[in-house]
Amino acid sequence: MKFSNFIRMHWAAFRALLVLTVLTGLAYPVFIWLVAQIPGLHDKAEGSMLTSNGKPVGSRLIGQLFTDKDGNALAQYFQSRPSAAGTGYDPLNSSASNLGPESIVDTPADPSQLTAGKSASDAGFKPSLLTQVCTRSAAVGQLEGVDGARPFCTGGGVGAVLSVIGPRDARGNVAHPTRVVSVNEPCQSTQAPFLSIYEGVRVECAKYGEDYTIGQIVPVRGAAPDNPAVPADAVTASGSGLDPNISPAYADIQVTRVAKARHVSPDQIRAVLAHYRGGRDLGVLGEPTVNVLELNLQLDHQYPVSG
C-alpha cells in the first residue's frame, strides 16, 4: 500500500470518528437531556422520587421494605410484596428467584449443624418455591388475622409433598405403595407428618441423608379453599424483584392492622386507600394496583404515629 493511500484511509477514519463522537457522544445526550426537561417528563427522568419533609424517601417505581431491623413488619405500614432482588428491592441486584412450578421439594438442613448452632440456611436448608409460598402465606395470615391456608401447603407452612415408594405400573405411577414419606417435614422438626395415612400406608417424616427421589413425588392439595384469603402477590416475588405495587386484594386484608396501629377506624384507612388504587393501563392492560410507598407516605401525613 502506498503511503499516500495509507494517510488518506486513516484521515477518513479519523473524520468519521470525530463526526460520530459529536453526534453520539455530545449531540444525542444533550438532546435527550433537553427532552427530559419538558414538563411532565422531568419527574420521570429524575427517577420519580418521592419526598417526606423535603427529603427523598424512595422512588414510586421501586418497592421497598417496611420492616424493623429484625425484618418484622411495621404494623403501621402497608407491606410490599416479597422481593428476590438481593436482600430486597436492590436495584443493583434486580432478579427473580429462578424457581418454577416444579420446585416443590426442599433441600433439608444438616441436623448436626443445626445442633451446633448454625442457622437453617447456613446448615444447607434451601426451601422450594412451594415451601416459600406456604411459609409466606402462613406468616401473612397470622399478621393480618386471616386464614393463611393454601392448596398444597401443610398447616405448618411447608409444601405438602409426599414421596410414594413402591412398584410402578406401565405409566410410571405407583399402584401399590409400600412406603410413603412427607419429604418436606424432617423428623427432628415435627411430631407427626401433615398426613397420617396415604392409600392405606402410614406416612413417615423425612430423615436427613435419605434419597426419596426413588419414589413418585406427589403434591397433596389438601382442604384449603380454591381462592385463598392471602392473595398471590403477597407470597410471590415479581420478576424484577422491584415491584412497587400490590394488588387491591392484598391491600384490603392489611387495612385492619394499619388502622389499629394508627388509632383510627378501618373506614378512614380505606378512604385514603381508595385514592391510591390505580386502574389498568389504557383501561385494558395489566391489573389494578396500589402503590405502597405513596400510600404509606400519605398515611404518615394524614394519620401520623406518635412516638
C-alpha positions in Angstrom: 0.0 0.0 0.0 1.3 3.4 -1.0 1.9 5.8 1.9 -0.5 8.4 0.4 -3.3 5.8 0.4 -2.5 4.9 4.0 -2.8 8.5 5.0 -6.0 9.0 3.1 -7.7 6.0 4.6 -6.7 6.9 8.2 -7.7 10.5 7.7 -11.2 9.4 6.5 -11.5 7.1 9.6 -10.4 9.9 11.9 -13.0 12.3 10.4 -15.7 9.6 10.8 -14.6 9.2 14.4 -14.9 12.9 15.0 -18.4 13.1 13.4 -19.7 10.1 15.4 -18.2 11.4 18.6 -20.0 14.7 18.2 -23.3 13.1 17.2 -23.5 10.2 19.7 -21.2 11.5 22.4 -22.4 15.1 22.6 -25.4 16.0 20.5 -27.5 12.9 21.3 -27.0 13.1 25.1 -27.7 16.8 25.1 -30.9 16.3 23.0 -32.1 13.6 25.5 -31.3 15.8 28.4 -33.3 18.7 26.9 -36.3 16.3 26.2 -36.1 15.2 29.9 -36.6 18.9 31.0 -40.1 19.0 29.3 -42.8 19.5 31.9 -44.4 16.1 32.5 -41.2 14.2 31.7 -38.8 15.8 34.1 -40.0 14.0 37.2 -39.7 10.6 35.4 -36.3 11.5 34.2 -35.2 12.3 37.8 -36.3 8.8 38.9 -39.9 9.6 40.0 -38.6 10.4 43.5 -41.0 10.9 46.4 -40.1 13.1 49.4 -41.1 13.5 53.0 -40.4 16.7 54.9 -38.3 17.8 51.9 -36.1 14.6 52.0 -36.2 11.9 49.3 -37.5 8.6 50.7 -37.7 6.5 47.6 -39.0 6.1 44.1 -42.6 5.4 43.2 -41.1 3.0 40.6 -39.1 0.8 43.1 -40.5 -1.0 46.0 -39.0 -1.1 49.5 -39.4 -2.9 52.8 -41.4 -1.6 55.7 -39.8 -3.6 58.4 -37.8 -3.2 61.6 -34.1 -4.1 61.9 -35.1 -7.8 62.6 -37.2 -8.0 59.5 -40.5 -7.8 61.3 -43.4 -5.9 59.6 -44.0 -2.5 61.0 -47.7 -2.6 62.0 -48.5 1.0 60.9 -47.4 0.4 57.3 -48.9 -1.5 54.4 -46.4 -4.2 53.4 -45.0 -4.7 50.0 -44.8 -7.9 48.1 -41.8 -10.2 48.6 -38.6 -9.4 46.7 -35.8 -11.7 45.4 -33.5 -8.8 44.5 -30.6 -9.1 46.8 -31.7 -8.6 50.4 -34.9 -7.0 49.0 -35.6 -4.3 46.3 -31.9 -3.8 45.5 -31.8 -2.0 42.1 -28.2 -3.2 41.5 -29.2 -6.8 42.0 -32.6 -6.9 40.2 -33.6 -10.5 39.7 -36.1 -13.3 40.3 -35.6 -16.4 42.3 -35.4 -18.5 39.1 -37.6 -21.1 40.8 -40.5 -22.5 38.8 -43.7 -24.6 39.4 -41.7 -27.8 39.6 -39.7 -26.6 42.6 -41.7 -28.4 45.3 -39.1 -30.4 47.2 -36.9 -28.7 49.8 -33.2 -29.3 50.4 -33.1 -30.2 54.1 -30.7 -28.8 56.6 -27.9 -30.9 58.2 -29.2 -31.6 61.7 -25.7 -31.8 63.2 -25.0 -28.3 62.0 -28.3 -27.1 63.4 -27.3 -28.6 66.8 -24.0 -26.8 66.6 -25.9 -23.5 66.5 -25.9 -22.7 62.8 -28.9 -21.2 61.1 -31.0 -23.3 58.8 -29.7 -21.6 55.7 -26.1 -22.0 56.9 -26.8 -25.6 57.6 -27.8 -26.2 54.0 -31.5 -25.7 54.0 -32.9 -24.5 50.7 -36.7 -24.1 50.6 -38.5 -24.9 47.4 -40.7 -22.3 45.8 -43.7 -24.2 47.1 -42.5 -24.0 50.7 -41.6 -20.4 50.3 -45.1 -19.7 49.2 -46.6 -21.8 52.0 -44.4 -20.1 54.7 -45.2 -16.6 53.5 -48.9 -17.4 53.3 -48.9 -18.7 56.9 -47.0 -15.6 58.1 -49.2 -13.1 56.3 -52.3 -14.9 57.6 -51.0 -14.6 61.1 -50.0 -11.0 60.7 -53.3 -9.9 59.2 -55.6 -12.1 61.2 -56.9 -14.1 58.2 -56.8 -17.7 57.1 -53.3 -18.4 55.7 -54.2 -21.9 54.4 -53.3 -22.6 50.8 -53.6 -25.6 48.5 -50.7 -27.9 48.6 -49.4 -26.5 51.9 -49.3 -28.1 55.3 -50.7 -26.5 58.4 -47.1 -25.8 59.4 -46.4 -23.7 56.4 -44.3 -26.0 54.1 -45.1 -27.8 50.9 -47.4 -30.7 51.3 -45.4 -33.2 49.2 -45.1 -37.0 49.5 -42.6 -39.5 48.1 -44.7 -42.5 47.3 -42.4 -45.6 47.0 -43.4 -48.9 45.5 -43.7 -50.9 42.3 -44.8 -48.9 39.3 -47.3 -49.6 36.5 -46.7 -49.2 32.8 -47.3 -45.4 33.1 -44.8 -45.0 35.8 -47.3 -44.4 38.6 -47.0 -46.2 41.9 -50.1 -48.5 42.0 -49.5 -50.1 45.4 -47.4 -48.0 47.8 -45.1 -49.8 50.2 -43.7 -46.7 51.8 -44.8 -43.0 51.9 -42.6 -40.1 53.2 -43.5 -36.5 53.8 -40.3 -35.1 52.1 -40.5 -31.5 53.4 -41.1 -32.4 57.1 -37.8 -33.6 58.7 -38.3 -35.8 61.7 -36.4 -33.5 64.1 -38.7 -30.6 63.4 -42.2 -32.1 63.7 -44.1 -34.5 65.9 -46.1 -36.0 63.1 -46.4 -35.6 59.3 -49.3 -33.5 58.0 -51.0 -36.6 56.7 -51.1 -39.8 58.7 -52.3 -42.3 56.1 -51.9 -42.3 52.3 -53.7 -45.1 50.4 -53.6 -47.3 53.4 -49.9 -46.7 54.2 -48.6 -44.9 57.2 -46.9 -41.6 56.3 -43.4 -41.1 57.7 -41.5 -37.9 58.2 -38.3 -37.4 56.2 -34.8 -38.4 57.5 -31.8 -36.4 56.6 -29.5 -38.1 54.1 -32.1 -40.5 52.7 -32.8 -40.4 49.0 -36.5 -40.1 48.3 -36.2 -39.4 44.6 -36.8 -43.1 44.0 -40.4 -42.6 44.9 -43.1 -40.8 42.9 -43.3 -37.2 44.1 -46.9 -36.4 44.8 -48.1 -33.0 46.0 -51.2 -33.2 48.1 -53.8 -30.4 47.6 -55.5 -30.6 51.0 -58.7 -28.9 52.1 -57.7 -25.3 51.6 -60.1 -23.1 49.5 -59.5 -22.5 45.8 -59.3 -18.8 46.4 -57.1 -18.3 49.5 -57.6 -15.3 51.8 -53.9 -14.4 51.2 -53.6 -13.3 47.6 -50.8 -14.5 45.2 -48.8 -11.2 45.2 -48.4 -11.5 49.0 -46.5 -14.7 48.7 -44.6 -14.4 45.3 -41.9 -12.0 44.2 -42.1 -10.2 40.9 -39.7 -11.0 38.0 -37.6 -7.9 38.7 -37.9 -8.0 42.5 -38.5 -4.3 42.4 -42.3 -4.1 42.0 -43.6 -1.1 44.0 -47.2 -2.1 43.8 -49.5 -4.6 45.4 -53.0 -5.8 44.4 -56.1 -4.2 46.0 -56.9 -7.6 47.5 -53.6 -7.6 49.4 -54.1 -4.0 50.5 -57.6 -4.8 51.7 -56.5 -7.5 54.2 -54.0 -5.1 55.7 -56.5 -2.3 56.5 -57.5 -3.6 59.9 -53.9 -3.9 61.2 -52.8 -0.5 59.9 -55.9 1.2 61.3 -55.3 -0.3 64.7 -51.7 0.8 64.7 -52.6 4.3 63.7 -55.5 4.5 66.2 -58.1 5.3 63.5 -61.1 3.4 62.1 -60.7 1.0 59.2 -63.0 3.2 57.1 -60.6 6.1 57.5 -57.8 4.0 56.1 -60.0 2.7 53.3 -60.8 6.3 52.3 -57.1 7.0 51.9 -56.5 3.7 50.2 -59.2 4.5 47.6 -57.2 7.4 46.3 -54.1 5.2 45.6 -55.8 2.4 43.7 -54.5 2.5 40.1 -56.6 1.1 37.2 -55.4 -1.0 34.3 -53.1 0.8 31.8 -55.1 2.2 28.9 -58.1 0.6 30.6 -57.3 -2.9 29.4 -53.6 -3.8 30.2 -52.5 -5.4 33.4 -54.4 -5.4 36.7 -55.4 -2.7 39.2 -52.6 -1.9 41.7 -51.8 0.1 44.8 -48.5 2.0 45.1 -47.3 1.1 48.6 -44.8 3.9 49.2 -47.2 6.6 48.0 -50.0 5.2 50.3 -47.7 4.9 53.3 -46.4 8.5 52.9 -50.0 9.8 52.7 -50.9 7.9 55.9 -47.9 9.3 57.7 -49.0 12.8 56.7 -52.7 12.3 57.4 -52.6 9.9 60.4 -49.1 10.0 61.9 -48.0 7.6 64.6 -46.8 9.4 67.7 -43.6 8.3 69.5 
